[in-house]
Amino acid sequence: MSAPQSLLQAAFNRFSARLGNRLLDSAAQLAELAQQAPGQLQQEWSVFWQEVELEAQRLERGPFAGGTNAAPGPAAGSAWPSAAPQDPRPSASDPQDLIDGLRARVAHLTQRLEQGPGRS
């Protein structure tokens, strides 16, 4: 074999060896992920249902109940101006009043976000 043919054959052999090693590494990583996936999926599913249960409990208490899960107000010392009119919170007995109140709050917050922190 001539020198150029030897170099070409050597390059092809090394390329094949490297590609083969990478394919083996990838297959091993894929097998490891396949083994871990059911446990991770089960864990994520469990965490999801815990969050669902907590949210259901929060909804049963009412959206404006006291505690750490209450709707956050403006932070003290915040650059954002406080809400101009503080509407009395609707009674929890009428769902439509709650929806209307939430829509009004979202509209007000959207307006405040569009104004930016430097403007009132």
C-alpha positions, 0 to 999 in steps of 0.5 A: 500500500502506498503512503496516501492509501495508508493514511486514508485507511488509517483515517478511516479506521480511526473515524470508525473507531471514534464513531463506534465509541460515541455510538456505544456511549450514546446507547449506554446513556439512552439505556440509563435514561430508559431505566431512570424514566419510570421512577422520575415520571412516577415522582413527577406525577406524585408531585403534580397530584400533591400540588393539585390537592393543595390547590383544591384545598386553597380553593375550598378555603376561598381565594381571599382567605388569610395565610401564606397562599393569599393573593399577594399585595404590593411589596413594601418599598416597591417601585410600582405604585399601589393600586389606585382604587381598592375595590372591596373584595366580592363575596365568596357566595357568587362565583360570577362576582369572583370572576368579575373581580379577578378580571378587574384586578387582571386588567388593572395589573396589566395596565400597571405593567404597560405603564412601566415602573417609572411612570404612575 
